[in-house]
Amino acid sequence: MIPQNIVFIGAGNMARALIAGLRRQGIAGEQIQVHAPSSAHRDALAEEFGIRSLAATAQSLPANSVVIYAAKPKQISAVLALWRQAFADAGVLFLSVAAGIDSARIAAELNPGSAIVRGMPNTPAQVGAGATALYARDSVSAAQRQTAGFIMSAVGEIYWLSDESLMDAVTALSGSGPAYVLLFLEALEDAAVLQGLDRATARALALQTVLGTAQMAAASTLSPTALRHQVTSPGGTTAAGLAVWEEHLRPLAQRALAAAAERSRALGSPEKDIP
Ligand SMILES: NC(=O)c1ccc[n+]([C@@H]2O[C@H](COP(=O)([O-])OP(=O)(O)OC[C@H]3O[C@@H](n4cnc5c(N)ncnc54)[C@H](OP(=O)(O)O)[C@@H]3O)[C@@H](O)[C@H]2O)c1
């Protein structure tokens, strides 16, 4: 269902990515409003995307509005306190992308019956290639679920979770994942330079290899394991390299995701100061 009135709280990177995506999807500029403390930031977005800059806190919102919370997690309580009356209106869908803030906490600070969807996008959303996991509370109607899916699909692929506690695993995988892939790219580039390639060539080849392989895997019905076997001849160069990766990569991946998920759980507990 296409929302008629979309209010962004926050005018930073994620709000920008979503607004750009929604405009690409054909949502009219006058249907989108953005609020942030800095008038310069919200006005810049308003001008760039032809949307409305919202200066003051509203006491009510039009029926069937969607509020997208895209400010930092640590500001959420202050924002909810200020806007409570407008956000708690029946019919308003509250979609939060704040990392680590669970929907029960939002419901407790807003209204237990509020329609709340929690999303965990990632930075490739900035180029429309994000991966977003979504969780809807029971109070969210089928139409509101569709609306939340429509909004997050504007910046990439979406995946619904039936258990919100899995958000920590999602945060560890797709939320933090872009940084892991960038580190992998750096490591490949540095290793290729040690093998004699100039840095620019090493960077370009590493990047295209990761990009091309991801595209190939996405286009195939085969599992990554089956695809890998297809390109690995016994006794060949790939097998020699893979033997080294195999020795260390799986335990490292397990430790990295466990550490990130643990951090996500810790940041999500209300007594912690979330960055
Ligand atoms: N970036 C990502 O890839 C990513 C991925 C997953 C989840 N998220 C989540 O998305 C949210 C936004 O992240 P971001 O990277 O876009 O942050 P950001 O670029 O730092 O933007 C934060 C925005 O929040 C605004 N803000 C601060 N206090 C506010 C208040 N009291 N009321 C309304 N707006 C307020 C800021 O206003 P000013 O412009 O006035 O400073 C700024 O526009 C976070 O909760 C984060 O956990 C982001």
The ligand as an SDF file (V2000), in Angstrom:
LIG
                    3D

 48 52  0  0  0  0  0  0  0  0999 V2000
   23.5700    4.7460    8.1610 N   0  0  0  0  0  0  0  0  0  0  0  0
   23.2980    3.4500    8.0730 C   0  0  0  0  0  0  0  0  0  0  0  0
   23.7670    2.7200    7.1990 O   0  0  0  0  0  0  0  0  0  0  0  0
   22.3520    2.8050    9.0500 C   0  0  0  0  0  0  0  0  0  0  0  0
   22.1500    1.4180    9.0050 C   0  0  0  0  0  0  0  0  0  0  0  0
   21.2290    0.8540    9.8880 C   0  0  0  0  0  0  0  0  0  0  0  0
   20.5380    1.6450   10.7740 C   0  0  0  0  0  0  0  0  0  0  0  0
   20.7700    2.9780   10.8050 N   0  0  0  0  0  0  0  0  0  0  0  0
   20.0490    3.7960   11.7780 C   0  0  0  0  0  0  0  0  0  0  0  0
   19.5520    4.9400   11.1390 O   0  0  0  0  0  0  0  0  0  0  0  0
   19.5110    6.0000   12.0750 C   0  0  0  0  0  0  0  0  0  0  0  0
   20.1280    7.2310   11.4510 C   0  0  0  0  0  0  0  0  0  0  0  0
   21.4710    6.9440   11.1100 O   0  0  0  0  0  0  0  0  0  0  0  0
   22.2810    7.9300   10.1640 P   0  0  0  0  0  0  0  0  0  0  0  0
   23.5190    7.2130    9.7890 O   0  0  0  0  0  0  0  0  0  0  0  0
   21.3920    8.4520    9.1200 O   0  0  0  0  0  0  0  0  0  0  0  0
   22.6230    9.1140   11.2130 O   0  0  0  0  0  0  0  0  0  0  0  0
   23.0810   10.6100   10.9140 P   0  0  0  0  0  0  0  0  0  0  0  0
   23.5630   10.7530    9.5140 O   0  0  0  0  0  0  0  0  0  0  0  0
   23.9710   10.9970   12.0370 O   0  0  0  0  0  0  0  0  0  0  0  0
   21.7190   11.4460   11.0330 O   0  0  0  0  0  0  0  0  0  0  0  0
   21.0470   11.6000   12.2530 C   0  0  0  0  0  0  0  0  0  0  0  0
   19.9550   12.6390   12.0520 C   0  0  0  0  0  0  0  0  0  0  0  0
   19.1730   12.6960   13.2330 O   0  0  0  0  0  0  0  0  0  0  0  0
   18.8570   14.0510   13.4670 C   0  0  0  0  0  0  0  0  0  0  0  0
   18.4720   14.3160   14.8610 N   0  0  0  0  0  0  0  0  0  0  0  0
   19.2450   14.4710   15.9520 C   0  0  0  0  0  0  0  0  0  0  0  0
   18.4840   14.7440   17.0280 N   0  0  0  0  0  0  0  0  0  0  0  0
   17.2060   14.7830   16.5980 C   0  0  0  0  0  0  0  0  0  0  0  0
   15.9730   15.0430   17.2240 C   0  0  0  0  0  0  0  0  0  0  0  0
   15.8990   15.2900   18.5320 N   0  0  0  0  0  0  0  0  0  0  0  0
   14.8510   15.0390   16.4680 N   0  0  0  0  0  0  0  0  0  0  0  0
   14.9060   14.7880   15.1530 C   0  0  0  0  0  0  0  0  0  0  0  0
   16.0580   14.5210   14.4970 N   0  0  0  0  0  0  0  0  0  0  0  0
   17.1930   14.5120   15.2100 C   0  0  0  0  0  0  0  0  0  0  0  0
   20.1170   14.7770   13.0980 C   0  0  0  0  0  0  0  0  0  0  0  0
   19.7600   16.1270   12.9580 O   0  0  0  0  0  0  0  0  0  0  0  0
   20.7190   17.2800   12.4130 P   0  0  0  0  0  0  0  0  0  0  0  0
   20.7050   17.0950   10.9160 O   0  0  0  0  0  0  0  0  0  0  0  0
   20.0080   18.4950   12.8600 O   0  0  0  0  0  0  0  0  0  0  0  0
   22.0580   17.0540   13.0190 O   0  0  0  0  0  0  0  0  0  0  0  0
   20.4810   14.0600   11.8000 C   0  0  0  0  0  0  0  0  0  0  0  0
   19.8050   14.6330   10.7010 O   0  0  0  0  0  0  0  0  0  0  0  0
   20.2100    5.5350   13.3350 C   0  0  0  0  0  0  0  0  0  0  0  0
   19.2480    5.2090   14.3060 O   0  0  0  0  0  0  0  0  0  0  0  0
   20.9470    4.2980   12.9020 C   0  0  0  0  0  0  0  0  0  0  0  0
   21.0180    3.3360   13.9480 O   0  0  0  0  0  0  0  0  0  0  0  0
   21.6560    3.5830    9.9750 C   0  0  0  0  0  0  0  0  0  0  0  0
  1  2  1  0
  2  3  2  0
  2  4  1  0
  4  5  1  0
  4 48  2  0
  5  6  2  0
  6  7  1  0
  7  8  2  0
  8  9  1  0
  8 48  1  0
  9 10  1  0
  9 46  1  0
 10 11  1  0
 11 12  1  0
 11 44  1  0
 12 13  1  0
 13 14  1  0
 14 15  2  0
 14 16  1  0
 14 17  1  0
 17 18  1  0
 18 19  2  0
 18 20  1  0
 18 21  1  0
 21 22  1  0
 22 23  1  0
 23 24  1  0
 23 42  1  0
 24 25  1  0
 25 26  1  0
 25 36  1  0
 26 27  1  0
 26 35  1  0
 27 28  2  0
 28 29  1  0
 29 30  1  0
 29 35  2  0
 30 31  1  0
 30 32  2  0
 32 33  1  0
 33 34  2  0
 34 35  1  0
 36 37  1  0
 36 42  1  0
 37 38  1  0
 38 39  2  0
 38 40  1  0
 38 41  1  0
 42 43  1  0
 44 45  1  0
 44 46  1  0
 46 47  1  0
M  CHG  2   8   1  16  -1
M  END
$$$$
